[in-house]
Amino acid sequence: MTDFPRPMWMAKQSPAGTAIRNCWQHLSGYTASLTGRPGPLRYAVTRPGDRDPFAYLGTPEEIELVIGVDRTFNSKPLTAEDFKKLELQP
């Protein structure tokens, strides 16, 4: 789960230019980082330019799906209804 070898993703770099462990950046600017909060290990997903995550997801496939939806809706925050349509749990 800690490897995230997907097209369009790269290791996120610190200001010093070193790779941040368990943190990846999509070419569109979204960031995904492996976290244990809240609950079990999952990925925290942050929009470009934001500081706080807008979603916590369990797999890279879910990350790509939610980013696609988020981009489609012009960065409109996802609602519980959006998750129901995707058959995911918020």
Biopython code that builds the backbone (N, CA, C, O; Angstrom):
import numpy as np
from Bio.PDB.StructureBuilder import StructureBuilder

atoms = [
    (1, "MET", "N", (0.813, -1.202, 0.000)),
    (1, "MET", "CA", (0.000, 0.000, 0.000)),
    (1, "MET", "C", (0.856, 1.266, 0.000)),
    (1, "MET", "O", (0.391, 2.322, -0.427)),
    (2, "THR", "N", (2.091, 1.172, 0.469)),
    (2, "THR", "CA", (2.900, 2.383, 0.540)),
    (2, "THR", "C", (3.478, 2.790, -0.810)),
    (2, "THR", "O", (3.840, 3.952, -0.994)),
    (3, "ASP", "N", (3.573, 1.860, -1.759)),
    (3, "ASP", "CA", (4.003, 2.240, -3.096)),
    (3, "ASP", "C", (2.794, 2.770, -3.850)),
    (3, "ASP", "O", (1.685, 2.252, -3.713)),
    (4, "PHE", "N", (3.017, 3.791, -4.635)),
    (4, "PHE", "CA", (1.929, 4.400, -5.379)),
    (4, "PHE", "C", (2.404, 4.609, -6.814)),
    (4, "PHE", "O", (2.402, 5.734, -7.314)),
    (5, "PRO", "N", (2.817, 3.508, -7.485)),
    (5, "PRO", "CA", (3.405, 3.622, -8.820)),
    (5, "PRO", "C", (2.336, 3.774, -9.898)),
    (5, "PRO", "O", (1.968, 2.793, -10.544)),
    (6, "ARG", "N", (1.856, 4.942, -10.091)),
    (6, "ARG", "CA", (0.796, 5.183, -11.069)),
    (6, "ARG", "C", (1.246, 6.270, -12.039)),
    (6, "ARG", "O", (1.996, 7.174, -11.672)),
    (7, "PRO", "N", (0.778, 6.170, -13.285)),
    (7, "PRO", "CA", (1.064, 7.262, -14.219)),
    (7, "PRO", "C", (0.463, 8.564, -13.683)),
    (7, "PRO", "O", (-0.555, 8.542, -12.991)),
    (8, "MET", "N", (1.069, 9.655, -13.992)),
    (8, "MET", "CA", (0.593, 10.991, -13.606)),
    (8, "MET", "C", (0.900, 11.343, -12.148)),
    (8, "MET", "O", (0.520, 12.425, -11.700)),
    (9, "TRP", "N", (1.568, 10.474, -11.396)),
    (9, "TRP", "CA", (1.910, 10.736, -9.997)),
    (9, "TRP", "C", (3.424, 10.723, -9.830)),
    (9, "TRP", "O", (4.131, 9.995, -10.527)),
    (10, "MET", "N", (3.911, 11.537, -8.898)),
    (10, "MET", "CA", (5.335, 11.538, -8.562)),
    (10, "MET", "C", (5.481, 11.777, -7.066)),
    (10, "MET", "O", (4.556, 12.266, -6.418)),
    (11, "ALA", "N", (6.632, 11.436, -6.522)),
    (11, "ALA", "CA", (6.879, 11.697, -5.104)),
    (11, "ALA", "C", (6.835, 13.202, -4.876)),
    (11, "ALA", "O", (7.430, 13.964, -5.638)),
    (12, "LYS", "N", (6.135, 13.630, -3.833)),
    (12, "LYS", "CA", (6.080, 15.055, -3.505)),
    (12, "LYS", "C", (7.414, 15.465, -2.896)),
    (12, "LYS", "O", (8.006, 14.726, -2.109)),
    (13, "GLN", "N", (7.870, 16.637, -3.267)),
    (13, "GLN", "CA", (9.162, 17.137, -2.811)),
    (13, "GLN", "C", (8.995, 18.165, -1.691)),
    (13, "GLN", "O", (8.066, 18.973, -1.708)),
    (14, "SER", "N", (9.897, 18.122, -0.731)),
    (14, "SER", "CA", (9.929, 19.126, 0.332)),
    (14, "SER", "C", (10.541, 20.402, -0.242)),
    (14, "SER", "O", (11.102, 20.371, -1.337)),
    (15, "PRO", "N", (10.445, 21.533, 0.481)),
    (15, "PRO", "CA", (11.104, 22.754, 0.001)),
    (15, "PRO", "C", (12.613, 22.572, -0.206)),
    (15, "PRO", "O", (13.223, 23.277, -1.010)),
    (16, "ALA", "N", (13.215, 21.617, 0.529)),
    (16, "ALA", "CA", (14.650, 21.353, 0.382)),
    (16, "ALA", "C", (14.952, 20.480, -0.836)),
    (16, "ALA", "O", (16.116, 20.258, -1.167)),
    (17, "GLY", "N", (13.906, 19.983, -1.503)),
    (17, "GLY", "CA", (14.092, 19.181, -2.705)),
    (17, "GLY", "C", (14.199, 17.688, -2.478)),
    (17, "GLY", "O", (14.534, 16.946, -3.402)),
    (18, "THR", "N", (13.920, 17.230, -1.261)),
    (18, "THR", "CA", (13.947, 15.794, -0.986)),
    (18, "THR", "C", (12.532, 15.234, -1.043)),
    (18, "THR", "O", (11.559, 15.939, -0.772)),
    (19, "ALA", "N", (12.432, 13.962, -1.398)),
    (19, "ALA", "CA", (11.119, 13.316, -1.484)),
    (19, "ALA", "C", (10.520, 13.172, -0.086)),
    (19, "ALA", "O", (11.211, 12.787, 0.857)),
    (20, "ILE", "N", (9.232, 13.484, 0.039)),
    (20, "ILE", "CA", (8.511, 13.319, 1.298)),
    (20, "ILE", "C", (7.993, 11.891, 1.336)),
    (20, "ILE", "O", (7.302, 11.448, 0.419)),
    (21, "ARG", "N", (8.328, 11.175, 2.398)),
    (21, "ARG", "CA", (7.953, 9.764, 2.522)),
    (21, "ARG", "C", (6.428, 9.600, 2.524)),
    (21, "ARG", "O", (5.720, 10.343, 3.203)),
    (22, "ASN", "N", (5.933, 8.623, 1.761)),
    (22, "ASN", "CA", (4.506, 8.280, 1.699)),
    (22, "ASN", "C", (3.623, 9.454, 1.281)),
    (22, "ASN", "O", (2.493, 9.588, 1.750)),
    (23, "CYS", "N", (4.145, 10.299, 0.398)),
    (23, "CYS", "CA", (3.373, 11.449, -0.082)),
    (23, "CYS", "C", (3.636, 11.610, -1.581)),
    (23, "CYS", "O", (4.786, 11.621, -2.019)),
    (24, "TRP", "N", (2.562, 11.734, -2.359)),
    (24, "TRP", "CA", (2.666, 11.805, -3.809)),
    (24, "TRP", "C", (1.865, 12.985, -4.330)),
    (24, "TRP", "O", (0.877, 13.401, -3.724)),
    (25, "GLN", "N", (2.306, 13.520, -5.466)),
    (25, "GLN", "CA", (1.604, 14.639, -6.084)),
    (25, "GLN", "C", (1.216, 14.271, -7.505)),
    (25, "GLN", "O", (2.033, 13.775, -8.281)),
    (26, "HIS", "N", (-0.055, 14.523, -7.834)),
    (26, "HIS", "CA", (-0.572, 14.292, -9.177)),
    (26, "HIS", "C", (-0.125, 15.450, -10.061)),
    (26, "HIS", "O", (0.078, 16.558, -9.566)),
    (27, "LEU", "N", (0.028, 15.212, -11.345)),
    (27, "LEU", "CA", (0.444, 16.282, -12.251)),
    (27, "LEU", "C", (-0.529, 17.457, -12.239)),
    (27, "LEU", "O", (-0.144, 18.578, -12.568)),
    (28, "SER", "N", (-1.788, 17.213, -11.863)),
    (28, "SER", "CA", (-2.780, 18.290, -11.791)),
    (28, "SER", "C", (-2.696, 19.057, -10.474)),
    (28, "SER", "O", (-3.425, 20.031, -10.288)),
    (29, "GLY", "N", (-1.810, 18.633, -9.543)),
    (29, "GLY", "CA", (-1.615, 19.367, -8.299)),
    (29, "GLY", "C", (-2.214, 18.740, -7.059)),
    (29, "GLY", "O", (-1.904, 19.174, -5.949)),
    (30, "TYR", "N", (-3.066, 17.729, -7.208)),
    (30, "TYR", "CA", (-3.628, 17.048, -6.039)),
    (30, "TYR", "C", (-2.515, 16.296, -5.312)),
    (30, "TYR", "O", (-1.565, 15.822, -5.936)),
    (31, "THR", "N", (-2.641, 16.192, -3.994)),
    (31, "THR", "CA", (-1.667, 15.468, -3.181)),
    (31, "THR", "C", (-2.364, 14.329, -2.459)),
    (31, "THR", "O", (-3.479, 14.487, -1.962)),
    (32, "ALA", "N", (-1.699, 13.175, -2.403)),
    (32, "ALA", "CA", (-2.195, 12.030, -1.634)),
    (32, "ALA", "C", (-1.082, 11.607, -0.686)),
    (32, "ALA", "O", (0.064, 11.426, -1.098)),
    (33, "SER", "N", (-1.430, 11.452, 0.585)),
    (33, "SER", "CA", (-0.434, 11.010, 1.559)),
    (33, "SER", "C", (-1.019, 9.892, 2.403)),
    (33, "SER", "O", (-2.200, 9.907, 2.748)),
    (34, "LEU", "N", (-0.180, 8.930, 2.729)),
    (34, "LEU", "CA", (-0.604, 7.801, 3.546)),
    (34, "LEU", "C", (-0.654, 8.255, 4.996)),
    (34, "LEU", "O", (0.312, 8.817, 5.513)),
    (35, "THR", "N", (-1.782, 8.008, 5.650)),
    (35, "THR", "CA", (-1.968, 8.455, 7.024)),
    (35, "THR", "C", (-2.717, 7.402, 7.818)),
    (35, "THR", "O", (-3.437, 6.583, 7.249)),
    (36, "GLY", "N", (-2.552, 7.423, 9.112)),
    (36, "GLY", "CA", (-3.293, 6.517, 9.989)),
    (36, "GLY", "C", (-4.439, 7.215, 10.673)),
    (36, "GLY", "O", (-5.093, 6.637, 11.542)),
    (37, "ARG", "N", (-4.695, 8.473, 10.287)),
    (37, "ARG", "CA", (-5.777, 9.221, 10.922)),
    (37, "ARG", "C", (-6.779, 9.644, 9.868)),
    (37, "ARG", "O", (-6.345, 10.074, 8.800)),
    (38, "PRO", "N", (-8.033, 9.562, 10.068)),
    (38, "PRO", "CA", (-8.685, 8.857, 11.174)),
    (38, "PRO", "C", (-8.733, 7.359, 10.894)),
    (38, "PRO", "O", (-8.857, 6.944, 9.742)),
    (39, "GLY", "N", (-8.638, 6.573, 11.915)),
    (39, "GLY", "CA", (-8.803, 5.116, 11.797)),
    (39, "GLY", "C", (-7.633, 4.403, 11.162)),
    (39, "GLY", "O", (-6.479, 4.755, 11.408)),
    (40, "PRO", "N", (-7.923, 3.387, 10.335)),
    (40, "PRO", "CA", (-6.863, 2.561, 9.741)),
    (40, "PRO", "C", (-6.070, 3.346, 8.700)),
    (40, "PRO", "O", (-6.437, 4.464, 8.338)),
    (41, "LEU", "N", (-4.986, 2.750, 8.228)),
    (41, "LEU", "CA", (-4.191, 3.407, 7.192)),
    (41, "LEU", "C", (-5.059, 3.710, 5.987)),
    (41, "LEU", "O", (-5.808, 2.861, 5.505)),
    (42, "ARG", "N", (-4.942, 4.920, 5.518)),
    (42, "ARG", "CA", (-5.684, 5.351, 4.340)),
    (42, "ARG", "C", (-4.962, 6.535, 3.739)),
    (42, "ARG", "O", (-4.000, 7.045, 4.313)),
    (43, "TYR", "N", (-5.424, 6.971, 2.584)),
    (43, "TYR", "CA", (-4.810, 8.098, 1.897)),
    (43, "TYR", "C", (-5.616, 9.370, 2.155)),
    (43, "TYR", "O", (-6.836, 9.387, 1.988)),
    (44, "ALA", "N", (-4.922, 10.431, 2.563)),
    (44, "ALA", "CA", (-5.530, 11.752, 2.693)),
    (44, "ALA", "C", (-5.299, 12.463, 1.361)),
    (44, "ALA", "O", (-4.169, 12.527, 0.879)),
    (45, "VAL", "N", (-6.360, 12.994, 0.769)),
    (45, "VAL", "CA", (-6.270, 13.639, -0.539)),
    (45, "VAL", "C", (-6.557, 15.128, -0.377)),
    (45, "VAL", "O", (-7.566, 15.522, 0.209)),
    (46, "THR", "N", (-5.649, 15.947, -0.908)),
    (46, "THR", "CA", (-5.752, 17.397, -0.778)),
    (46, "THR", "C", (-5.813, 18.024, -2.165)),
    (46, "THR", "O", (-5.090, 17.617, -3.074)),
    (47, "ARG", "N", (-6.684, 19.021, -2.317)),
    (47, "ARG", "CA", (-6.801, 19.740, -3.590)),
    (47, "ARG", "C", (-5.588, 20.645, -3.800)),
    (47, "ARG", "O", (-4.913, 21.023, -2.842)),
    (48, "PRO", "N", (-5.317, 20.990, -5.059)),
    (48, "PRO", "CA", (-4.220, 21.919, -5.341)),
    (48, "PRO", "C", (-4.421, 23.243, -4.600)),
    (48, "PRO", "O", (-5.493, 23.845, -4.669)),
    (49, "GLY", "N", (-3.390, 23.685, -3.900)),
    (49, "GLY", "CA", (-3.448, 24.954, -3.186)),
    (49, "GLY", "C", (-4.090, 24.900, -1.817)),
    (49, "GLY", "O", (-3.982, 25.860, -1.054)),
    (50, "ASP", "N", (-4.758, 23.800, -1.480)),
    (50, "ASP", "CA", (-5.385, 23.672, -0.159)),
    (50, "ASP", "C", (-4.397, 23.091, 0.837)),
    (50, "ASP", "O", (-3.404, 22.468, 0.462)),
    (51, "ARG", "N", (-4.687, 23.305, 2.106)),
    (51, "ARG", "CA", (-3.834, 22.778, 3.168)),
    (51, "ARG", "C", (-4.407, 21.503, 3.784)),
    (51, "ARG", "O", (-3.661, 20.594, 4.150)),
    (52, "ASP", "N", (-5.732, 21.441, 3.895)),
    (52, "ASP", "CA", (-6.384, 20.318, 4.560)),
    (52, "ASP", "C", (-6.969, 19.337, 3.548)),
    (52, "ASP", "O", (-7.449, 19.749, 2.492)),
    (53, "PRO", "N", (-6.932, 18.038, 3.865)),
    (53, "PRO", "CA", (-7.521, 17.035, 2.976)),
    (53, "PRO", "C", (-9.031, 17.210, 2.834)),
    (53, "PRO", "O", (-9.705, 17.656, 3.763)),
    (54, "PHE", "N", (-9.549, 16.855, 1.665)),
    (54, "PHE", "CA", (-10.997, 16.876, 1.460)),
    (54, "PHE", "C", (-11.567, 15.468, 1.420)),
    (54, "PHE", "O", (-12.785, 15.293, 1.432)),
    (55, "ALA", "N", (-10.690, 14.452, 1.372)),
    (55, "ALA", "CA", (-11.162, 13.062, 1.341)),
    (55, "ALA", "C", (-10.111, 12.150, 1.958)),
    (55, "ALA", "O", (-8.909, 12.401, 1.877)),
    (56, "TYR", "N", (-10.609, 11.079, 2.578)),
    (56, "TYR", "CA", (-9.752, 10.005, 3.095)),
    (56, "TYR", "C", (-10.217, 8.725, 2.411)),
    (56, "TYR", "O", (-11.370, 8.320, 2.558)),
    (57, "LEU", "N", (-9.317, 8.090, 1.664)),
    (57, "LEU", "CA", (-9.698, 6.944, 0.846)),
    (57, "LEU", "C", (-8.748, 5.776, 1.083)),
    (57, "LEU", "O", (-7.629, 5.957, 1.564)),
    (58, "GLY", "N", (-9.214, 4.570, 0.737)),
    (58, "GLY", "CA", (-8.457, 3.370, 1.042)),
    (58, "GLY", "C", (-7.532, 2.857, -0.039)),
    (58, "GLY", "O", (-6.587, 2.128, 0.263)),
    (59, "THR", "N", (-7.775, 3.219, -1.309)),
    (59, "THR", "CA", (-6.959, 2.654, -2.385)),
    (59, "THR", "C", (-6.601, 3.723, -3.417)),
    (59, "THR", "O", (-7.303, 4.728, -3.535)),
    (60, "PRO", "N", (-5.512, 3.515, -4.163)),
    (60, "PRO", "CA", (-5.175, 4.439, -5.241)),
    (60, "PRO", "C", (-6.279, 4.549, -6.290)),
    (60, "PRO", "O", (-6.478, 5.615, -6.872)),
    (61, "GLU", "N", (-7.001, 3.449, -6.536)),
    (61, "GLU", "CA", (-8.103, 3.496, -7.507)),
    (61, "GLU", "C", (-9.185, 4.476, -7.054)),
    (61, "GLU", "O", (-9.717, 5.235, -7.863)),
    (62, "GLU", "N", (-9.510, 4.458, -5.762)),
    (62, "GLU", "CA", (-10.506, 5.397, -5.232)),
    (62, "GLU", "C", (-10.007, 6.830, -5.346)),
    (62, "GLU", "O", (-10.785, 7.738, -5.637)),
    (63, "ILE", "N", (-8.720, 7.035, -5.119)),
    (63, "ILE", "CA", (-8.149, 8.383, -5.221)),
    (63, "ILE", "C", (-8.344, 8.921, -6.629)),
    (63, "ILE", "O", (-8.814, 10.045, -6.809)),
    (64, "GLU", "N", (-7.989, 8.132, -7.615)),
    (64, "GLU", "CA", (-8.113, 8.592, -8.994)),
    (64, "GLU", "C", (-9.566, 8.847, -9.379)),
    (64, "GLU", "O", (-9.857, 9.795, -10.109)),
    (65, "LEU", "N", (-10.467, 8.018, -8.899)),
    (65, "LEU", "CA", (-11.890, 8.200, -9.169)),
    (65, "LEU", "C", (-12.405, 9.500, -8.547)),
    (65, "LEU", "O", (-13.087, 10.279, -9.213)),
    (66, "VAL", "N", (-12.083, 9.732, -7.290)),
    (66, "VAL", "CA", (-12.573, 10.926, -6.595)),
    (66, "VAL", "C", (-11.945, 12.194, -7.172)),
    (66, "VAL", "O", (-12.620, 13.218, -7.280)),
    (67, "ILE", "N", (-10.671, 12.143, -7.542)),
    (67, "ILE", "CA", (-10.051, 13.312, -8.170)),
    (67, "ILE", "C", (-10.735, 13.606, -9.501)),
    (67, "ILE", "O", (-10.986, 14.768, -9.821)),
    (68, "GLY", "N", (-11.038, 12.577, -10.274)),
    (68, "GLY", "CA", (-11.749, 12.781, -11.534)),
    (68, "GLY", "C", (-13.094, 13.445, -11.328)),
    (68, "GLY", "O", (-13.459, 14.362, -12.064)),
    (69, "VAL", "N", (-13.834, 12.987, -10.331)),
    (69, "VAL", "CA", (-15.136, 13.591, -10.017)),
    (69, "VAL", "C", (-14.941, 15.027, -9.549)),
    (69, "VAL", "O", (-15.659, 15.926, -9.984)),
    (70, "ASP", "N", (-13.975, 15.245, -8.666)),
    (70, "ASP", "CA", (-13.728, 16.584, -8.130)),
    (70, "ASP", "C", (-13.360, 17.559, -9.248)),
    (70, "ASP", "O", (-13.842, 18.691, -9.266)),
    (71, "ARG", "N", (-12.529, 17.134, -10.158)),
    (71, "ARG", "CA", (-12.143, 18.000, -11.275)),
    (71, "ARG", "C", (-13.327, 18.263, -12.193)),
    (71, "ARG", "O", (-13.476, 19.370, -12.709)),
    (72, "THR", "N", (-14.169, 17.259, -12.402)),
    (72, "THR", "CA", (-15.349, 17.415, -13.251)),
    (72, "THR", "C", (-16.298, 18.461, -12.689)),
    (72, "THR", "O", (-16.895, 19.236, -13.436)),
    (73, "PHE", "N", (-16.431, 18.479, -11.381)),
    (73, "PHE", "CA", (-17.343, 19.418, -10.736)),
    (73, "PHE", "C", (-16.639, 20.697, -10.314)),
    (73, "PHE", "O", (-17.084, 21.376, -9.389)),
    (74, "ASN", "N", (-15.533, 21.033, -10.991)),
    (74, "ASN", "CA", (-14.820, 22.288, -10.758)),
    (74, "ASN", "C", (-14.438, 22.505, -9.310)),
    (74, "ASN", "O", (-14.649, 23.584, -8.755)),
    (75, "SER", "N", (-13.879, 21.482, -8.706)),
    (75, "SER", "CA", (-13.404, 21.542, -7.323)),
    (75, "SER", "C", (-14.515, 21.801, -6.319)),
    (75, "SER", "O", (-14.256, 22.252, -5.203)),
    (76, "LYS", "N", (-15.756, 21.516, -6.714)),
    (76, "LYS", "CA", (-16.872, 21.598, -5.761)),
    (76, "LYS", "C", (-16.657, 20.517, -4.713)),
    (76, "LYS", "O", (-16.381, 19.371, -5.070)),
    (77, "PRO", "N", (-16.776, 20.847, -3.429)),
    (77, "PRO", "CA", (-16.588, 19.814, -2.402)),
    (77, "PRO", "C", (-17.555, 18.651, -2.605)),
    (77, "PRO", "O", (-18.729, 18.852, -2.917)),
    (78, "LEU", "N", (-17.049, 17.438, -2.425)),
    (78, "LEU", "CA", (-17.901, 16.259, -2.531)),
    (78, "LEU", "C", (-18.866, 16.199, -1.357)),
    (78, "LEU", "O", (-18.514, 16.539, -0.228)),
    (79, "THR", "N", (-20.074, 15.764, -1.637)),
    (79, "THR", "CA", (-21.088, 15.622, -0.594)),
    (79, "THR", "C", (-21.346, 14.140, -0.340)),
    (79, "THR", "O", (-20.867, 13.283, -1.082)),
    (80, "ALA", "N", (-22.098, 13.848, 0.703)),
    (80, "ALA", "CA", (-22.478, 12.465, 0.989)),
    (80, "ALA", "C", (-23.239, 11.878, -0.201)),
    (80, "ALA", "O", (-23.101, 10.691, -0.498)),
    (81, "GLU", "N", (-24.036, 12.693, -0.877)),
    (81, "GLU", "CA", (-24.787, 12.231, -2.046)),
    (81, "GLU", "C", (-23.848, 11.824, -3.188)),
    (81, "GLU", "O", (-24.098, 10.834, -3.875)),
    (82, "ASP", "N", (-22.764, 12.590, -3.389)),
    (82, "ASP", "CA", (-21.779, 12.229, -4.412)),
    (82, "ASP", "C", (-21.174, 10.861, -4.113)),
    (82, "ASP", "O", (-21.000, 10.044, -5.018)),
    (83, "PHE", "N", (-20.854, 10.611, -2.837)),
    (83, "PHE", "CA", (-20.271, 9.327, -2.459)),
    (83, "PHE", "C", (-21.265, 8.192, -2.694)),
    (83, "PHE", "O", (-20.870, 7.099, -3.099)),
    (84, "LYS", "N", (-22.556, 8.443, -2.441)),
    (84, "LYS", "CA", (-23.570, 7.407, -2.681)),
    (84, "LYS", "C", (-23.616, 7.041, -4.157)),
    (84, "LYS", "O", (-23.737, 5.867, -4.507)),
    (85, "LYS", "N", (-23.520, 8.045, -5.020)),
    (85, "LYS", "CA", (-23.528, 7.794, -6.461)),
    (85, "LYS", "C", (-22.319, 6.964, -6.876)),
    (85, "LYS", "O", (-22.408, 6.157, -7.801)),
    (86, "LEU", "N", (-21.192, 7.155, -6.198)),
    (86, "LEU", "CA", (-19.971, 6.418, -6.509)),
    (86, "LEU", "C", (-19.886, 5.097, -5.763)),
    (86, "LEU", "O", (-18.947, 4.327, -5.966)),
    (87, "GLU", "N", (-20.856, 4.831, -4.905)),
    (87, "GLU", "CA", (-20.896, 3.635, -4.064)),
    (87, "GLU", "C", (-19.686, 3.557, -3.138)),
    (87, "GLU", "O", (-19.162, 2.474, -2.878)),
    (88, "LEU", "N", (-19.244, 4.723, -2.638)),
    (88, "LEU", "CA", (-18.163, 4.801, -1.659)),
    (88, "LEU", "C", (-18.729, 5.337, -0.358)),
    (88, "LEU", "O", (-19.776, 5.984, -0.348)),
    (89, "GLN", "N", (-18.050, 5.072, 0.718)),
    (89, "GLN", "CA", (-18.474, 5.603, 2.010)),
    (89, "GLN", "C", (-17.651, 6.840, 2.332)),
    (89, "GLN", "O", (-16.429, 6.812, 2.180)),
    (90, "PRO", "N", (-18.289, 7.939, 2.778)),
    (90, "PRO", "CA", (-17.522, 9.149, 3.111)),
    (90, "PRO", "C", (-16.670, 8.935, 4.348)),
    (90, "PRO", "O", (-15.960, 9.846, 4.773)),
]
sb = StructureBuilder()
sb.init_structure("model")
sb.init_model(0)
sb.init_chain("A")
sb.init_seg("    ")
for serial, (resi, resn, name, xyz) in enumerate(atoms, 1):
    if name == "N":
        sb.init_residue(resn, " ", resi, " ")
    sb.init_atom(name, np.array(xyz, "f"), 0.0, 1.0, " ", f" {name:<3s}", serial, name[0])
structure = sb.get_structure()
